[in-house]
Amino acid sequence: MKTLITNIQELLQIRDVSIRKVSGAEMAILPSIKNAYLLIENDLIADFGSMQNCPNFEVDTKIDATGKVVLPTWCDSHTHIVYAGNRVQEFVDRINGLSYEEIANRGGGILNSAKILNETSEEEIYNQSKVRLVEVMRQGTGAVEIKSGYGLTVEGELKMLRVIKKLSENFPIKIKATFLGAHAFPTEYKENHSGYIDLIIYEMLPKIAGENLADYIDAFCETGYFSVEETERIMEAGKKHGLIAKIHVNQFNAINGIAACVKHKALSVDHLEVVTDEDIEVLKNSETMPVALPSCSYFISIPYTPARKMIDAGLPLALATDFNPGTTPSGNMNFVVATACIKMKMTPEEAINAATINGAYAMGISETNGSITIGKKANLIISKEVTSFYQLPYAFGTDLIEAVLIDGKIIK
């Protein structure tokens, strides 16, 4: 099956040689071809170039992209798409003046989601989650990481990870699964942290590894949640089961968690609303990808990740949604890219790099996703007619996507 897209106004994120990530000043460079073509063979990118050099291909389908921009689909490296119910009341509570911490202390937040999830059947969790997955695919996401963490019991965490696996089996989108049993301490372990961590390490992890249910391991490293030392125990245990770390850190406080993550060669450190000069120095020359979640900052009115400071210091940065029921009930990467430009002062080039090639790195899928490169997956966004790709973040409330292709096929 061959598909040819012709007359593309601008083909973005072209990389003749597949690179893993871009950092610092490189993030402002977004290679492109104007008046371009792109050839898809089955589920892979087979060729691309300028229309004036377009060969006379024999193809099954032609798509005319006159006046339209084509770019790789978004790689959303941090989500909690699998959950049950919602936390609408907490949204209203925050409007009425309660903080995130106050809501959590009243039994809300993560513990509220855990209660609902453990009372909901696996089939119903799957049915609710697949609706959200289809929605983000239509919004241009072609690869997504999904975390557990709303079970906080052996069976609850396994149930979530089995749902993630079933979604991966039933939908064409690339899905990576992360075990986040260390999302919060259940009420019964509030005064017995080591007991819950033992449950994670000695009961949850062996079963998860035995069923091959996760690619990564995560922990909420934060004051009032998991300490740096506790997070290190979890990272070390995950490593023994072949699970690389991707850690929530520096959302509200800087507690030297980033240094611990770099020491343990975490693939990514996520949130980073609070970042110190020491954190930036630690991240320099490391293999750990910083990940910002701007729609979380938008929704719960906390500071935004200091993107300009980090990029100007030479760091890479990825963008993700944090799609979850409590602090970011949206998986719209288009809004994330726009918010990064508007609130974090990233250029459109930087934001698109952060949401594609660097997002792929933060998911461990750089070899197959994140750029227009021959041999990579034909996961593409075709825009509606636009004046330039700058219009994508500029018109932040407008749906400018005409079509999304995953594995070379248009998502209906």
C-alpha positions in Angstrom: 0.0 0.0 0.0 1.5 3.3 -1.1 0.2 6.8 -0.4 1.6 10.0 -1.8 1.0 13.4 -0.2 1.8 16.2 -2.7 1.9 20.0 -2.8 2.6 20.2 1.0 3.0 23.9 1.8 5.7 23.0 4.4 6.9 19.6 5.6 8.2 20.0 9.1 10.7 18.2 11.3 12.6 16.5 8.4 15.7 14.7 9.5 17.8 12.8 6.9 19.8 11.3 9.7 17.7 10.2 12.7 18.8 12.1 15.8 17.7 11.2 19.3 17.1 14.6 20.7 17.8 18.3 20.3 19.2 20.6 23.1 19.8 24.2 23.8 20.1 26.4 20.7 19.4 23.4 18.5 15.9 23.5 19.7 15.2 26.7 17.8 16.0 24.9 14.5 13.1 23.0 12.9 14.3 21.7 9.5 11.6 21.8 6.8 10.9 21.7 3.0 8.5 24.1 1.4 6.3 22.8 -1.5 7.1 19.2 -0.6 5.9 15.7 -1.2 6.0 12.6 1.1 5.7 9.0 0.1 4.3 6.4 2.5 4.8 2.7 1.9 2.6 0.5 4.2 3.2 2.0 7.7 6.6 3.7 7.0 7.9 6.9 5.5 9.5 5.8 2.2 10.6 9.1 0.7 10.2 12.9 0.8 11.5 16.0 -0.9 10.7 19.0 -3.0 7.8 18.8 -5.4 10.1 19.9 -8.3 12.0 16.7 -7.7 9.1 14.4 -7.1 9.4 11.1 -9.0 6.5 9.7 -10.9 5.5 7.2 -8.2 2.9 4.5 -8.8 0.7 4.7 -5.7 -2.7 3.5 -4.4 -3.7 6.8 -2.9 -2.9 10.5 -3.4 -3.5 13.3 -0.9 -3.3 16.9 -2.1 -2.0 19.1 0.7 -2.0 22.4 -1.0 -1.8 25.2 1.5 -1.4 22.7 4.4 1.4 21.9 6.8 2.5 18.3 7.5 4.5 17.3 10.6 5.0 14.2 12.7 2.3 13.3 15.2 2.8 14.4 18.8 4.7 12.1 21.2 3.0 12.6 24.6 5.5 11.1 27.1 3.5 11.7 30.3 -0.1 10.8 30.8 -2.5 9.1 33.2 -5.2 8.3 30.6 -6.3 5.1 32.4 -8.6 6.1 35.3 -12.2 5.8 36.4 -14.7 8.5 37.0 -13.6 12.1 37.4 -12.7 14.7 40.0 -15.1 17.5 39.0 -15.9 18.5 42.6 -12.2 19.1 43.3 -12.1 21.5 40.3 -14.9 23.5 42.1 -13.1 23.2 45.4 -10.0 24.8 44.0 -12.1 27.6 42.5 -13.4 28.1 46.0 -10.0 28.5 47.4 -8.7 25.1 48.5 -5.1 24.2 47.5 -4.0 20.9 45.9 -2.4 19.9 49.2 -5.6 20.8 51.2 -7.7 18.7 48.9 -5.3 15.8 49.2 -5.3 16.1 53.0 -9.1 15.8 53.0 -8.9 12.5 51.2 -9.2 13.9 47.7 -6.6 13.9 44.9 -4.9 10.7 44.1 -6.5 8.8 47.0 -10.0 9.8 45.7 -9.1 8.4 42.2 -7.7 5.2 43.8 -11.0 4.7 45.7 -13.1 5.1 42.5 -10.7 2.9 40.5 -10.7 0.0 42.9 -14.5 0.1 43.0 -14.7 -0.1 39.1 -14.5 -3.2 37.0 -11.5 -3.7 34.6 -13.9 -3.7 31.6 -15.5 -0.4 32.6 -12.1 1.2 33.2 -11.1 0.0 29.7 -14.3 1.4 28.1 -13.8 4.8 29.8 -10.1 4.9 28.9 -10.5 4.0 25.2 -12.7 7.0 24.7 -10.0 9.3 25.9 -7.4 7.5 23.8 -9.4 7.9 20.6 -9.8 11.6 21.5 -6.1 12.2 21.8 -5.4 10.3 18.5 -7.8 12.6 16.7 -6.0 15.6 18.2 -2.8 14.5 16.6 -1.1 12.3 19.2 0.6 9.3 17.6 2.5 7.9 20.6 1.6 8.0 24.2 3.0 6.9 27.6 0.3 5.8 30.1 1.0 5.4 33.9 -0.7 3.3 36.5 -0.9 4.8 40.0 -4.6 5.1 40.8 -4.7 1.5 42.2 -2.3 1.7 45.1 -3.1 -1.9 45.8 -1.6 -5.0 44.2 -4.8 -5.8 42.3 -5.6 -2.2 41.5 -2.2 -1.5 39.9 -2.3 -4.8 38.0 -5.8 -4.0 36.8 -4.6 -0.6 35.4 -1.6 -2.1 33.7 -3.7 -4.8 32.1 -6.0 -2.1 30.7 -3.0 -0.2 29.3 -1.8 -3.5 27.6 -5.3 -4.1 26.2 -5.4 -0.6 24.7 -1.9 -1.2 23.2 -3.2 -4.4 21.6 -6.4 -2.9 20.2 -5.3 0.5 18.9 -2.6 1.4 16.3 -1.1 4.2 18.5 2.3 3.4 20.1 1.8 3.0 23.8 4.4 2.7 26.6 3.3 1.6 30.0 4.8 3.0 33.3 4.3 1.4 36.7 3.5 4.2 39.2 2.6 2.4 42.3 4.5 5.0 44.2 2.0 7.8 43.3 0.8 8.3 46.9 0.7 6.4 50.2 -2.6 4.7 50.8 -4.3 5.7 54.0 -3.5 2.5 55.8 0.2 3.1 55.1 0.3 6.8 56.0 2.4 6.1 59.0 4.2 3.1 57.6 6.0 4.2 54.4 8.5 1.4 54.4 5.6 -1.1 54.6 4.0 0.3 51.4 7.4 0.5 49.6 8.0 -3.2 50.5 4.5 -4.0 49.0 5.6 -2.2 45.8 9.0 -3.9 45.7 8.2 -7.5 46.8 4.6 -8.0 45.7 3.7 -5.6 42.9 7.0 -5.5 40.9 7.5 -9.3 40.6 3.9 -9.8 39.3 4.2 -6.9 36.9 7.5 -8.1 35.5 6.1 -11.7 35.4 3.2 -10.5 33.1 5.4 -8.1 31.2 3.0 -5.3 32.0 5.4 -2.2 32.2 8.2 -0.6 30.3 9.1 2.0 33.0 8.8 2.7 36.7 7.8 6.1 38.3 7.4 7.7 41.7 6.1 11.0 42.9 9.2 12.4 44.5 7.8 15.4 46.4 7.4 16.8 49.9 4.5 14.9 51.5 4.7 12.0 49.0 7.9 10.0 48.4 11.2 11.3 49.7 14.4 11.2 47.7 15.6 8.2 49.6 12.3 6.4 49.1 12.3 7.2 45.4 15.9 5.8 45.1 14.7 2.5 46.6 12.0 2.3 44.0 14.3 3.2 41.1 16.8 0.6 42.3 14.1 -2.1 42.6 12.7 -1.2 39.1 16.1 -1.5 37.6 16.4 -5.1 38.9 13.3 -5.9 36.9 14.4 -4.1 33.8 12.3 -1.0 34.3 14.0 2.3 33.6 12.9 5.2 35.8 10.7 8.2 34.6 10.1 10.3 37.7 7.6 13.0 38.9 9.9 15.6 40.5 10.1 19.3 41.4 6.4 20.0 41.0 6.1 22.0 44.2 9.5 21.8 45.8 13.2 21.3 44.9 14.4 18.6 47.2 17.5 17.3 45.3 15.4 14.7 43.5 16.7 15.5 40.1 20.3 14.7 41.2 19.1 11.3 42.4 17.3 10.7 39.1 20.3 11.5 37.1 22.5 9.3 39.3 20.1 6.4 38.6 20.1 7.2 34.8 16.4 8.0 34.7 15.1 8.4 31.2 13.1 11.6 32.1 12.3 13.9 35.0 8.8 15.3 34.7 7.0 18.5 36.0 10.0 20.7 37.0 7.8 23.7 37.8 10.5 24.5 40.4 14.0 24.3 39.1 17.2 25.5 40.8 20.6 26.5 39.2 21.9 23.3 40.9 19.3 21.2 39.1 20.2 22.7 35.7 23.9 21.9 36.3 23.1 18.3 37.3 21.0 17.8 34.1 23.8 19.2 31.8 25.6 16.4 29.9 23.2 13.8 31.3 21.1 11.4 29.3 18.0 12.4 31.3 15.3 14.4 29.5 13.5 17.2 31.3 9.8 17.2 30.6 7.4 20.1 31.1 3.7 19.8 31.6 2.3 23.3 30.9 -1.4 22.4 30.9 -1.0 21.2 34.5 0.4 24.6 35.5 -2.5 26.2 33.6 -5.2 24.1 35.2 -4.1 24.3 38.9 -2.5 27.8 38.7 1.0 26.8 39.7 4.3 28.2 38.2 5.3 27.1 34.7 8.5 25.2 34.1 11.3 27.8 33.4 11.8 26.7 29.8 13.8 29.8 28.7 16.3 29.4 31.5 16.7 25.7 30.9 17.0 25.9 27.1 19.3 29.0 27.3 21.5 26.9 29.6 21.9 24.3 26.9 19.4 21.7 28.1 16.9 19.7 26.0 13.2 19.9 26.9 10.2 17.8 26.1 6.5 18.7 26.4 3.7 16.4 27.5 0.1 16.7 28.7 -0.1 15.0 32.1 -3.6 14.0 31.1 -5.3 13.0 34.4 -8.6 13.4 36.2 -7.4 15.8 38.9 -4.8 18.3 37.7 -5.0 18.1 33.9 -8.2 16.7 32.5 -7.0 17.2 28.9 -4.8 15.3 26.5 -4.7 18.0 23.9 -1.1 18.3 22.8 -2.0 21.2 20.5 -3.0 23.2 23.6 0.3 22.1 25.3 2.4 23.4 22.4 0.4 26.7 22.3 0.7 27.2 26.1 4.4 26.5 26.0 4.7 29.4 23.5 2.3 31.8 25.2 3.2 31.2 28.9 6.8 29.7 28.8 8.1 31.9 26.0 9.2 29.0 23.8 9.3 29.7 20.1 7.0 27.6 17.9 10.1 25.8 16.6 11.2 24.9 20.1 7.8 23.8 21.2 7.3 21.5 18.1 10.7 20.0 18.7 9.8 19.4 22.3 6.5 17.8 21.4 7.9 15.5 18.7 11.5 14.5 18.6 12.2 15.2 22.3 8.9 13.6 23.3 9.9 10.5 21.4 13.2 10.4 23.3 11.4 10.7 26.7 9.4 7.6 25.7 12.3 5.6 24.4 11.0 5.5 20.9 13.4 7.8 19.0 14.3 5.1 16.5 10.7 4.9 15.2 8.9 8.1 16.0 9.3 11.9 16.4 10.6 13.0 13.0 10.1 12.8 9.2 12.8 10.3 8.5 12.9 7.5 5.9 12.1 4.2 7.7 10.3 5.8 10.6 6.6 5.3 11.3 4.2 7.2 9.0 2.5 9.0 11.8 1.6 12.4 10.5 -0.6 15.4 11.1 -2.0 17.2 8.1 -3.2 20.7 9.0 -6.1 22.6 7.5 -5.1 25.4 5.2 -2.9 27.8 7.2 -0.7 30.8 6.5 2.2 29.1 8.2 2.9 26.6 11.0 3.1 29.5 13.4 -0.7 29.6 13.1 -0.9 26.3 15.1 0.1 27.8 18.5 -1.2 31.3 17.5 -4.8 30.1 17.0 -4.7 28.1 20.2 -8.5 27.6 20.5 -9.1 26.5 16.9 -8.9 22.9 15.6 -6.5 23.3 12.7 -6.0 19.5 12.1 -7.6 18.2 8.9 -6.3 14.6 9.2 -4.2 12.4 11.4 -2.3 9.3 10.0 -1.1 6.6 12.2 0.9 3.7 10.7 0.1 5.3 7.3 -3.7 5.2 7.7 -6.0 8.1 8.3 -7.7 7.9 11.7 -11.4 8.2 11.1 
